[in-house]
Amino acid sequence: MFVKFSVISILSPLPARANVTVPPEYEYLSYLRYRHASGPSKSMSADWVLSFMPGKLALAASFDQMARNIIFESKKLGQNVEVWSLARRASCLTDAYGVLQGVKQSDAHVTVHTNYYYSNKTVNGKDFAASCRSRIIGLTSSPNRVSISQGDVLQVRRLLA
């Protein structure tokens, strides 16, 4: 494979002025780092580092194919380019458990037919509603706005209704 891919996480606590308490795992900013396999291992040695941040309804992985194409085409021009796709802080609120279990078991039915996300069914004893509740507890009572994914907003509305 000509592209090396890694996930970089940096401790970056919310500023005190945010007046929001979050679990420790939400104190990190992350980005996906893409670079050519034969390029420099240190970002400082790259010819270019391009950074992208997806919109509210997308995740950092949304830029995967674009990043790979940029790196491939740049290498043909003799340039070592890195692409960093920044994850929004709210990405930590996204529950990918159902999807990951489907991938792990090589069976889309685990996610789709058990209705993990839409009908509060359980997968390996875990359910989305409880997961969503535990991720938003304390955040919904905050006077400050906290951005969460559209799927979570739908679940929050249903849970709080």
C-alpha positions, 0 to 999 in steps of 0.5 A, a space after each residue: 500500500 502506498 499510503 500510510 495512515 495513522 490516528 493522532 490524538 492530542 490531549 487538549 482540555 476544554 478551556 475553563 471558560 467553557 464551563 462544561 465538565 466532560 469525561 476524560 476521554 473527551 479531552 482529546 483532539 484527534 486527526 487522521 494522518 495520511 502520508 506516502 509510505 516512501 515519504 518522510 516519517 516526520 511531518 516537518 520533513 514533508 514538502 506540504 501538510 494539508 489539513 481539512 476539517 469536515 462539516 458538522 454531519 461528516 467525520 474525519 474519514 470523509 476525506 479518506 479517498 481525497 487524501 489518498 488521491 492527493 498523496 498519490 498525485 503529489 508523489 508523481 510530481 515529486 512532492 511529499 505531501 501529508 494530509 491531516 483530516 481533523 476530527 471535530 471534538 463532537 466526534 467522540 460522541 458518535 457511537 460506532 459500536 453497532 457498525 464496528 460489531 457488524 464489521 468485526 463479525 463480517 455481518 451487516 445484519 448485526 447492525 441492520 437487522 438487530 436495529 441497534 440504532 433505530 429500535 433500541 435492540 441490543 448487540 452483545 448486551 449493549 444498546 444505543 439508547 443507554 450509550 447515548 444517554 451516558 454520553 450526553 449526561 451532564 452535557 444537556 444540562 449545561 447552559 453552554 451549547 455542545 455540538 453533537 452528531 445528527 444521529 445523536 440529536 435524533 436519539 436525544 430528542 427521542 430520549 428526552 421526549 
